[in-house]
Amino acid sequence: MKIGLFYGSTTCYTEMTAEKIQAFIGEDIVDIHNIKDVPLTDTAQYDLLIFGISTWDFGELQEDWESRWEQVSELDLNNKIVAIYGQGDQEDYGKWFQDAVGMLHEAISHNNCKRIGYWPVAGYEFEESKALTEDKAFFVGLSLDDENQYDLSEQRIETWCLQVLEEIAENS
């Protein structure tokens, strides 16, 4: 079982999260790819994928994802298992918290892939988000706020990794 983790990172928080996920799950299991350096078509090498994205300013995509956004909808993720994590700022940008996670989740929705790793909204204070499930009880991926809740990130990452591994086992 190999997991391809593809991320874009401007300020290194999303990259550091990728490294923590890799360290927790295992370097022999998780291959990390910065999308600035590799084509998104490299996702074809994996049946299990994790995407890392951050939301910028007023609900904008991280620059590396934005520069490849047209390619996202062209990805063939059929029969793959996909989890998403994101970074955002719930205090200064509470009307757009984790919007990029929701936008990425939506952009791959045309695929027949199993999307896993939904994360509860409990413990966050924000106004709106495109990353919420229909019942608004969950984000469609792990939501981190290293600006305001850095002290909670490590435990959230570990808990989410265990959840993702369990969901992979259930869907394999």
C-alpha positions as CSV (number, residue, x, y, z in Angstrom):
1,M,0.0,0.0,0.0
2,K,1.5,3.3,-1.1
3,I,-0.1,6.7,-0.5
4,G,0.7,9.7,-2.7
5,L,0.5,12.9,-0.8
6,F,0.3,16.0,-3.1
7,Y,0.4,19.4,-1.6
8,G,1.0,23.1,-2.4
9,S,2.5,25.4,0.2
10,T,3.4,29.0,0.3
11,T,4.4,29.6,3.9
12,C,5.5,26.0,4.7
13,Y,2.6,25.1,7.1
14,T,0.9,22.8,4.5
15,E,4.3,21.3,3.8
16,M,5.1,20.8,7.5
17,T,1.7,19.0,7.8
18,A,2.6,16.8,4.9
19,E,5.8,15.8,6.6
20,K,4.0,15.1,9.9
21,I,1.5,12.9,8.1
22,Q,4.3,11.1,6.4
23,A,6.2,10.6,9.7
24,F,3.1,9.4,11.5
25,I,1.9,6.9,8.8
26,G,5.4,6.0,7.7
27,E,8.0,7.1,5.2
28,D,7.8,3.8,3.5
29,I,4.0,4.2,2.9
30,V,3.6,7.9,2.1
31,D,5.3,9.5,-0.8
32,I,5.3,13.3,-0.6
33,H,5.0,15.5,-3.7
34,N,5.1,19.3,-3.9
35,I,2.8,20.1,-6.8
36,K,5.1,23.0,-7.7
37,D,7.7,20.4,-8.7
38,V,5.7,17.5,-10.1
39,P,2.7,17.3,-12.5
40,L,-0.7,16.4,-11.1
41,T,-0.8,13.5,-13.5
42,D,1.6,11.7,-11.2
43,T,-1.5,11.0,-9.1
44,A,-2.1,8.1,-11.5
45,Q,0.7,6.1,-9.8
46,Y,-1.4,5.8,-6.6
47,D,-4.7,4.3,-5.7
48,L,-4.6,6.1,-2.3
49,L,-4.2,9.9,-2.4
50,I,-4.0,12.7,0.1
51,F,-4.2,16.3,-1.1
52,G,-3.0,19.3,1.0
53,I,-4.2,22.8,0.2
54,S,-4.5,26.1,2.1
55,T,-7.0,28.9,1.8
56,W,-5.7,32.3,1.2
57,D,-7.2,35.7,2.1
58,F,-10.8,35.9,1.0
59,G,-11.4,32.2,0.0
60,E,-8.6,32.0,-2.6
61,L,-6.6,28.9,-3.6
62,Q,-3.0,28.5,-2.7
63,E,-0.9,29.7,-5.7
64,D,0.5,26.3,-6.8
65,W,-3.0,24.8,-6.8
66,E,-4.4,27.9,-8.5
67,S,-1.8,27.6,-11.3
68,R,-2.9,24.0,-12.0
69,W,-6.6,24.4,-11.3
70,E,-7.7,23.4,-14.8
71,Q,-5.7,20.2,-14.5
72,V,-7.6,19.2,-11.3
73,S,-10.9,18.7,-13.0
74,E,-9.1,16.6,-15.7
75,L,-7.6,14.1,-13.2
76,D,-8.8,10.6,-13.5
77,L,-9.4,9.6,-9.9
78,N,-11.9,6.9,-10.6
79,N,-11.7,4.0,-8.2
80,K,-9.2,5.8,-6.0
81,I,-9.5,6.7,-2.3
82,V,-8.9,10.4,-1.7
83,A,-8.5,12.4,1.6
84,I,-7.9,16.2,1.8
85,Y,-6.4,18.4,4.5
86,G,-6.1,22.1,4.6
87,Q,-4.8,25.1,6.4
88,G,-6.8,28.2,7.1
89,D,-7.3,31.2,9.5
90,Q,-10.6,31.0,11.2
91,E,-10.2,34.3,13.1
92,D,-9.1,36.8,10.4
93,Y,-10.8,35.0,7.5
94,G,-13.8,33.4,9.3
95,K,-16.1,33.9,6.3
96,W,-13.9,31.8,4.1
97,F,-12.4,29.3,6.5
98,Q,-11.1,26.2,4.6
99,D,-12.9,27.3,1.4
100,A,-10.0,25.8,-0.7
101,V,-10.6,22.4,0.8
102,G,-14.2,22.6,-0.2
103,M,-13.3,23.8,-3.7
104,L,-10.9,21.0,-4.2
105,H,-13.4,18.5,-2.9
106,E,-15.9,19.8,-5.4
107,A,-13.4,19.9,-8.3
108,I,-12.8,16.1,-8.0
109,S,-16.5,15.2,-7.3
110,H,-17.1,14.2,-11.0
111,N,-14.7,11.2,-10.4
112,N,-15.9,7.9,-9.1
113,C,-13.6,8.0,-6.2
114,K,-14.2,7.4,-2.5
115,R,-13.6,10.6,-0.5
116,I,-12.6,9.9,3.1
117,G,-11.2,11.8,6.1
118,Y,-14.1,14.1,6.9
119,W,-13.4,16.0,10.1
120,P,-15.8,17.4,12.8
121,V,-16.4,21.1,13.1
122,A,-16.4,21.0,16.9
123,G,-13.6,23.1,18.3
124,Y,-13.6,25.7,15.6
125,E,-15.1,29.2,15.5
126,F,-15.8,30.5,12.0
127,E,-18.7,32.2,10.1
128,E,-18.8,30.3,6.9
129,S,-17.0,27.6,4.8
130,K,-17.3,26.0,1.5
131,A,-15.7,22.9,3.1
132,L,-18.7,21.8,5.1
133,T,-20.8,18.7,4.5
134,E,-24.5,19.3,3.7
135,D,-25.5,18.8,7.4
136,K,-22.6,21.3,8.4
137,A,-21.4,18.8,11.0
138,F,-18.1,18.0,9.3
139,F,-15.5,19.6,7.1
140,V,-14.8,17.5,3.9
141,G,-11.2,17.1,5.1
142,L,-8.9,17.7,8.1
143,S,-9.0,21.4,8.9
144,L,-6.0,23.0,10.6
145,D,-5.5,26.6,11.7
146,D,-1.8,26.9,12.6
147,E,-2.2,30.7,12.9
148,N,-4.6,30.5,15.9
149,Q,-4.7,26.8,17.1
150,Y,-1.2,25.6,16.4
151,D,-1.2,23.8,19.8
152,L,-4.0,21.6,18.6
153,S,-2.6,20.6,15.2
154,E,-0.3,17.8,16.2
155,Q,-3.1,15.8,18.0
156,R,-5.6,16.6,15.2
157,I,-3.1,15.3,12.6
158,E,-2.5,12.1,14.5
159,T,-6.2,11.5,15.1
160,W,-7.0,12.2,11.5
161,C,-4.2,9.9,10.2
162,L,-5.6,7.0,12.3
163,Q,-9.1,7.8,11.0
164,V,-7.9,7.8,7.4
165,L,-6.0,4.5,7.8
166,E,-9.2,2.9,9.3
167,E,-11.3,4.3,6.4
168,I,-8.7,3.0,3.9
169,A,-9.0,-0.5,5.5
170,E,-12.8,-0.4,5.3
171,N,-12.7,0.6,1.7
172,S,-10.0,-1.6,0.4
